[in-house]
């Protein structure tokens, strides 16, 4: 068996020298004629490896020499990824544990490594096996190890909730969650958050928002002291989750109390006019019974998001026109303020205000895609030519168009700001190229449009009758 390994290594020696540089220093020697002699050594290392777990690995390197005994072997370890964390463990790099054949001319050394426990990216490591024989000949060969980021064995993140712990029925409860540990995202938000009601104790609770580090809700009306449990879930970049639960104790009504209620909110299209509806709000008397004999006063106010105008802000039902142009999904948070007393401009009231946040998410308009069903036209000189373009993916949003000529004899374009333009072909044959541009905004120098398509018109003279 040893002889078979030796034979295989000898066959591999020429390839190893080309790939790895062969021997170094005076490993080969020269003959009397000055011609370099072939390196008598051969070496083999495992193929490049990629792993997605942090389990320990064994790399078996082998070396052989026809000149005599292998006297020394050792591994060199390098980080090829900038700022890569070091391997968690490296064993037998000095080859103190080595296996040799009966003659000593064949040897193997097993390097044992363990990937790092924390990876912020994919890391690559290089392992080079060096061997020396009794004649001083040397040889080396290298392999690589790619450790994928999912091999990270970090613990789940830790969540911590703070905020209101005691509230009266109808009060606004505000909670905040903080994440730590785990593997935070390298860019963007370090963690993602989710709030859930883990125990409503028979009441109805609406959290807003549910996907941010902070949330709030209106304490429900209860007849006896009631413990509610709200859970925050923190997810890191490895989809590992940490949770924390806050207990909020709600006490019964001790005076007339307004509880704001709204079923508005959700995902809407850009440019939508939204309704802010708080008409379902109720007032309770000191005995916890619904009081419909006295009015509730309202005030809607924007809390976050690009500023918009609120219409009928001091009514139970208000409205707002959301912007038409957003680049990504954008949250708009509005606060419904309710009170037993009149609310003045600026949000002041003689009676305490109770509040409820309402969240709308605005998605950007779909990308515009322009199509011409006659991208290449052949027309006669002095004839009327139609230029038509369509946006088949658009359903109801207004698109602005612009036609410009980019090549050929200049012509006057009629209807250049519409999807259906035209011109009179010149009196001389030639090729003209026109470009149609589309945008959700008027097309100007500052807004050159978001989609375009070219139309080619070839003008030829009428055939001459024979």
C-alpha positions in Angstrom: 0.0 0.0 0.0 2.8 2.4 0.9 4.5 1.6 -2.5 1.2 2.5 -4.3 1.0 5.9 -2.5 4.7 6.5 -3.3 4.1 5.8 -7.0 1.0 8.1 -7.1 2.9 10.9 -5.4 5.8 10.6 -7.9 3.4 10.9 -10.8 1.9 14.0 -9.1 5.3 15.7 -8.5 5.5 17.4 -11.9 2.0 18.9 -11.5 2.8 20.0 -7.9 5.9 21.8 -9.0 4.0 23.8 -11.7 1.1 24.7 -9.4 3.0 25.3 -6.2 6.5 26.3 -7.3 8.1 23.0 -6.6 11.1 22.9 -4.3 12.7 26.1 -3.0 16.2 27.2 -2.3 18.7 24.4 -3.2 16.1 21.6 -3.2 16.8 20.2 -6.7 20.6 20.7 -7.2 22.3 20.6 -10.6 24.1 18.0 -12.6 27.8 18.4 -13.7 26.7 19.9 -17.0 24.8 22.7 -15.2 21.4 21.4 -16.1 18.9 21.5 -13.2 17.9 18.1 -11.9 14.2 17.2 -11.3 12.9 17.6 -7.8 12.7 14.1 -6.3 9.9 15.2 -4.1 6.1 15.1 -4.6 3.3 16.6 -2.4 -0.5 16.4 -2.3 -3.1 18.4 -0.3 -6.9 18.3 -0.4 -8.9 20.1 -3.0 -10.3 23.6 -2.1 -13.2 23.2 0.3 -16.3 25.3 1.1 -18.3 24.7 4.4 -21.4 26.1 5.9 -21.0 24.8 9.4 -18.6 25.4 12.2 -17.7 21.7 12.7 -13.9 20.9 13.0 -12.1 19.9 9.8 -9.1 17.6 9.1 -6.8 18.4 6.2 -4.6 15.4 5.3 -1.4 16.4 3.5 1.0 13.8 2.0 4.6 14.1 0.8 7.1 11.6 -0.8 10.8 11.7 -1.8 12.8 9.3 -3.9 16.0 10.8 -2.3 15.3 9.5 1.1 13.5 10.1 4.4 11.1 13.0 4.9 12.7 14.9 7.7 10.3 17.8 8.3 6.7 18.8 7.5 4.7 21.8 8.6 1.6 23.8 7.7 1.3 27.6 7.2 -2.1 29.2 7.8 -3.1 32.6 6.2 -6.3 34.7 6.2 -7.1 35.7 2.6 -10.1 37.7 3.6 -9.3 41.2 5.0 -10.3 41.5 8.7 -11.4 37.9 8.8 -11.7 36.6 12.4 -9.1 33.9 13.2 -9.9 30.3 13.1 -11.3 29.1 16.4 -8.7 26.3 16.7 -5.6 25.1 14.8 -4.0 21.8 15.8 -0.8 20.0 14.5 0.3 22.9 12.2 3.9 22.0 13.2 3.3 18.3 12.2 4.5 17.0 15.6 2.1 14.2 14.9 3.1 12.6 11.6 2.7 9.2 9.9 5.6 7.7 7.9 6.1 4.6 5.8 8.6 1.9 6.9 11.3 3.6 4.9 10.4 7.1 6.0 10.3 8.3 2.4 6.5 8.7 2.5 4.8 10.8 5.2 1.4 12.4 5.9 0.5 15.2 8.3 -3.1 15.9 9.3 -4.0 19.6 10.1 -7.0 20.1 12.2 -8.9 23.4 12.1 -12.1 24.8 13.5 -13.9 27.7 11.7 -14.4 30.9 13.7 -17.5 31.2 15.9 -18.4 34.6 14.6 -18.4 35.5 10.9 -19.6 38.9 9.5 -19.0 37.8 5.9 -17.7 34.8 3.9 -14.1 34.1 5.0 -11.4 32.4 3.0 -8.3 30.8 4.5 -5.2 29.4 2.8 -3.3 26.4 4.0 0.2 25.6 2.7 1.9 22.3 3.4 5.7 22.3 3.3 8.0 19.2 3.3 11.8 18.7 3.5 13.7 15.4 2.8 17.0 14.2 4.2 18.9 15.7 1.2 17.5 19.2 1.9 15.1 19.1 -1.0 11.9 21.1 -0.3 8.4 21.3 -1.8 5.1 22.9 -0.9 1.5 22.9 -2.0 -1.5 25.0 -1.0 -5.3 24.6 -0.7 -8.1 27.0 0.5 -11.0 26.8 2.8 -14.1 29.0 2.2 -16.2 29.4 5.4 -19.7 30.7 4.5 -21.2 33.3 6.8 -24.1 30.9 7.7 -21.5 28.8 9.6 -21.5 31.5 12.3 -22.4 29.9 15.6 -23.3 33.1 17.4 -26.0 33.0 20.0 -29.4 34.5 19.4 -29.8 38.2 20.0 -31.0 39.5 23.4 -34.2 41.6 23.5 -35.0 44.1 26.3 -38.3 45.9 26.6 -38.8 49.2 28.4 -41.7 51.6 28.8 -45.1 51.8 30.5 -45.8 49.1 33.1 -49.0 50.6 34.7 -51.8 52.4 32.9 -55.5 53.3 33.5 -58.2 52.2 31.0 -58.0 54.5 28.0 -54.4 55.6 28.5 -51.8 55.4 25.8 -49.2 52.8 26.5 -45.7 53.2 24.9 -43.1 50.5 24.7 -39.6 50.3 23.3 -37.5 47.3 22.5 -33.7 47.2 22.3 -31.6 44.3 20.7 -28.1 43.3 21.4 -25.7 40.5 20.5 -26.3 38.0 17.8 -25.2 39.0 14.3 -26.4 42.5 13.5 -26.8 43.4 9.8 -23.7 44.9 8.3 -25.7 47.7 6.6 -29.1 49.1 7.1 -31.1 48.4 10.3 -29.0 46.2 12.7 -32.1 44.1 13.7 -35.7 43.7 12.6 -38.5 43.9 15.1 -41.9 42.4 15.6 -44.4 43.1 18.3 -47.1 40.6 19.2 -49.8 40.4 22.0 -48.9 37.3 23.9 -51.7 37.6 26.4 -54.6 40.1 26.0 -56.4 38.7 29.0 -59.7 38.7 27.2 -59.4 42.3 25.9 -58.8 43.7 22.4 -55.4 45.4 21.8 -54.2 47.0 18.6 -50.4 47.6 18.4 -49.1 50.3 16.1 -46.6 49.9 14.5 -45.8 46.2 14.8 -42.5 46.2 12.9 -40.4 48.9 14.5 -38.3 49.2 17.7 -41.1 51.2 19.5 -44.9 50.6 19.6 -47.9 51.8 21.4 -51.5 50.9 22.1 -54.6 52.2 24.0 -55.1 50.5 27.3 -58.5 48.6 27.0 -61.3 49.3 29.3 -61.3 46.8 32.2 -63.5 46.3 35.3 -60.7 45.1 37.5 -56.9 45.2 37.5 -55.7 43.3 34.5 -52.3 42.2 33.4 -51.5 42.3 29.7 -48.4 40.7 28.1 -46.7 42.2 25.1 -43.8 40.5 23.4 -41.0 42.0 21.3 -39.1 39.7 18.9 -35.7 40.8 17.7 -34.3 39.1 14.6 -30.6 39.4 13.6 -29.0 39.0 10.2 -28.8 35.2 10.6 -32.6 35.0 11.2 -31.9 34.1 14.9 -34.6 35.5 17.2 -34.5 36.8 20.8 -37.6 37.7 22.7 -38.6 39.7 25.7 -42.1 40.2 27.2 -43.4 43.3 29.0 -46.3 43.0 31.5 -48.6 46.1 31.5 -51.1 46.3 34.4 -54.3 48.1 33.4 -56.6 49.5 36.2 -60.3 50.2 35.9 -61.8 53.6 35.0 -62.1 56.0 37.8 -63.4 59.0 35.9 -65.1 59.6 32.5 -62.6 58.3 29.9 -62.4 58.5 26.1 -61.0 55.5 24.3 -59.8 56.3 20.7 -60.5 53.6 18.2 -59.6 53.5 14.5 -59.7 50.8 11.9 -57.8 52.9 9.3 -54.2 52.2 8.2 -52.4 49.5 6.2 -50.6 49.4 2.8 -51.8 51.9 0.1 -50.5 53.0 -3.3 -48.5 56.2 -3.8 -50.7 59.2 -4.4 -53.7 57.8 -2.5 -56.0 59.9 -0.5 -56.4 58.2 2.8 -59.2 58.3 5.3 -58.3 58.8 9.0 -61.4 57.4 10.7 -61.8 57.7 14.5 -65.6 57.6 14.5 -65.7 54.3 16.4 -64.1 55.9 19.5 -66.2 55.6 22.7 -66.5 57.4 26.0 -67.1 55.6 29.3 -68.4 57.0 32.5 -66.9 56.5 35.9 -68.9 53.2 36.2 -67.4 51.8 33.0 -70.6 52.2 31.0 -70.7 53.7 27.5 -71.6 57.4 27.6 -73.1 58.6 24.3 -74.8 61.7 25.8 -71.7 63.9 25.8 -69.4 64.7 22.8 -65.9 63.5 22.1 -63.5 66.0 20.7 -60.9 65.0 18.2 -57.6 66.2 16.7 -55.6 64.3 14.1 -51.9 65.0 13.9 -49.1 63.6 11.7 -46.4 61.9 13.8 -43.8 60.7 11.3 -43.2 60.3 7.6 -42.9 63.0 4.8 -45.1 65.9 5.8 -48.6 66.0 4.3 -51.7 68.2 4.9 -54.5 66.8 7.0 -58.0 67.9 6.0 -60.7 68.2 8.8 -58.0 67.5 11.4 -60.4 68.4 14.3 -63.1 65.9 13.2 -63.6 62.2 14.0 -63.0 61.5 10.3 -60.2 63.3 8.5 -58.2 62.8 5.3 -54.8 63.3 3.7 -53.3 63.0 0.3 -50.1 61.0 0.4 -47.2 61.8 -2.0 -47.1 60.2 -5.4 -43.4 59.6 -5.5 -41.6 57.5 -3.0 -38.5 55.3 -3.7 -39.2 52.5 -1.2 -42.1 51.5 1.1 -42.5 54.5 3.4 -44.4 54.5 6.7 -46.7 57.5 7.6 -47.8 57.6 11.2 -50.8 59.7 12.3 -52.0 60.2 15.9 -55.6 60.3 16.8 -56.1 62.6 19.9 -59.4 62.4 21.8 -60.6 64.3 24.8 -63.7 65.1 26.9 -62.9 68.8 26.3 -62.4 71.0 23.2 -58.9 70.5 21.7 -57.3 73.8 20.6 -55.1 74.3 17.6 -51.7 73.0 18.6 -53.3 70.1 20.6 -54.1 71.6 24.0 -57.2 70.6 26.0 -58.4 71.2 29.5 -59.0 67.5 29.9 -56.3 64.9 29.3 -55.7 63.8 25.8 -55.8 60.1 25.0 -54.0 59.0 21.8 -53.8 56.3 19.3 -51.3 55.9 16.5 -52.4 54.8 13.0 -49.8 53.6 10.4 -50.1 53.7 6.6 -47.4 52.2 4.4 -47.0 53.7 1.0 -45.5 51.6 -1.8 -43.8 53.2 -4.8 -45.5 53.2 -8.2 -44.7 50.3 -10.5 -41.8 50.8 -12.9 -42.8 52.2 -16.3 -42.2 49.9 -19.3 -42.7 51.5 -22.8 -43.6 49.5 -25.9 -43.9 50.5 -29.6 -45.8 48.1 -31.8 -44.2 49.7 -34.9 -40.5 50.1 -33.7 -39.4 50.2 -37.4 -41.4 51.9 -40.1 -41.0 52.3 -43.8 -42.8 55.3 -45.2 -42.8 57.4 -48.4 -41.5 60.9 -48.8 -43.9 63.7 -47.8 -46.3 61.3 -46.2 -47.9 61.6 -42.8 -46.3 59.4 -40.2 -47.7 58.3 -36.8 -45.5 57.7 -33.7 -47.3 55.7 -31.1 -46.1 54.2 -27.8 -47.8 52.4 -25.0 -47.2 51.5 -21.4 -49.0 48.1 -21.0 -48.1 47.5 -17.4 -49.8 50.8 -16.3 -53.4 50.5 -15.3 -54.6 53.8 -13.8 -51.7 56.1 -13.0 -51.1 59.1 -15.2 -48.0 58.9 -17.4 -46.4 61.9 -19.0 -44.8 61.4 -22.4 -42.2 63.2 -24.5 -41.0 62.6 -28.1 -37.7 63.8 -29.3 -35.8 63.3 -32.6 -32.3 62.0 -32.1 -31.1 61.3 -35.7 -32.0 62.2 -39.3 -33.2 65.2 -41.1 -35.1 67.5 -38.6 -38.9 67.4 -38.8 -41.6 69.1 -36.7 -43.2 66.6 -34.3 -46.9 67.2 -33.6 -48.2 66.0 -30.2 -44.7 65.5 -28.8 -46.1 65.5 -25.3 -48.5 62.6 -25.9 -48.3 58.9 -26.5 -49.5 59.4 -30.0 -47.4 61.9 -32.0 -46.7 62.4 -35.7 -44.8 64.3 -38.4 -44.6 64.8 -42.1 -41.9 62.8 -43.8 -39.2 64.9 -45.5 -39.0 65.2 -49.3 -35.7 63.4 -49.4 -35.1 59.7 -48.5 -33.3 58.9 -45.3 -33.5 57.4 -41.9 -34.9 59.2 -38.8 -34.8 58.0 -35.2 -37.2 59.2 -32.5 -37.1 58.5 -28.8 -40.2 58.3 -26.6 -39.8 58.9 -22.9 -42.3 58.2 -20.1 -42.5 59.4 -16.5 -45.0 59.7 -13.6 -43.9 63.4 -13.4 -43.8 66.1 -16.1 -40.7 65.5 -18.2 -38.2 68.4 -17.9 -34.5 68.8 -17.9 -34.5 68.1 -14.2 -36.7 65.1 -14.7 -35.7 63.4 -18.0 -38.1 60.5 -17.4 -37.7 56.9 -16.2 -38.3 54.8 -19.3 -37.6 55.3 -23.0 -37.8 53.5 -26.3 -36.6 54.3 -29.8 -38.5 54.2 -33.1 -36.8 54.1 -36.5 -38.5 55.5 -39.5 -37.0 55.0 -43.0 -38.2 57.4 -45.6 -38.0 56.3 -49.3 -39.0 57.8 -52.6 -42.2 56.5 -54.3 -41.5 53.8 -56.9 -41.2 55.3 -60.4 -43.9 53.9 -62.8 -42.3 52.1 -65.8 
